Amino acid sequence: MIIYDLKCSKKHTFEGWFNDRESFEEQKRKKLVTCPVCGGSDIEIVPSSITVMGKEPPKPKNTDNRELSPMKALQMLHEYMDKTFENVGSRFAEVALRIHTGEEDPRNIKGTTTEKEEAVLTEEGVPFVKIPVPKFDS
């Protein structure tokens, strides 16, 4: 289906849906296309502001025209976390449980846990995410 912006001789604008341009022209010739406002059949196609997209969606604009590597994405995540998360170190499980039970104010925290501490957090229903700590070249 193609959607055309149409206009009658009295300048009323509306849209029409057609299989193709030929279908529009044929229906116009038979006076089957009429203005919904005045009923006029002297109709023409007007320029449309509709964007036509191809089969592939447009790629997001990237200012440096390079794709983001997984390592760079992880580095950016760690930089964000360094700025916005409190580092509680090896006390992560303890602090996370206290936040979960309301004993401490909710906030973003980061730190380390043992497998046993992770099991306790999971049992208690404490949401957490494990993020690997890569070695970045300086």
Protein Blocks (a to p, Z undefined) as FASTA:
>chain_A
ZZdddddfkopacddddfblmlmmmmmmnopaccfklopabdcddddfbdcddfbdcddd
dfklpacdfklmmmmmmmmmmmmpccekjmlmmmmmmmmnopaccddddddddfklmmmm
mmnopacdddddddddZZ
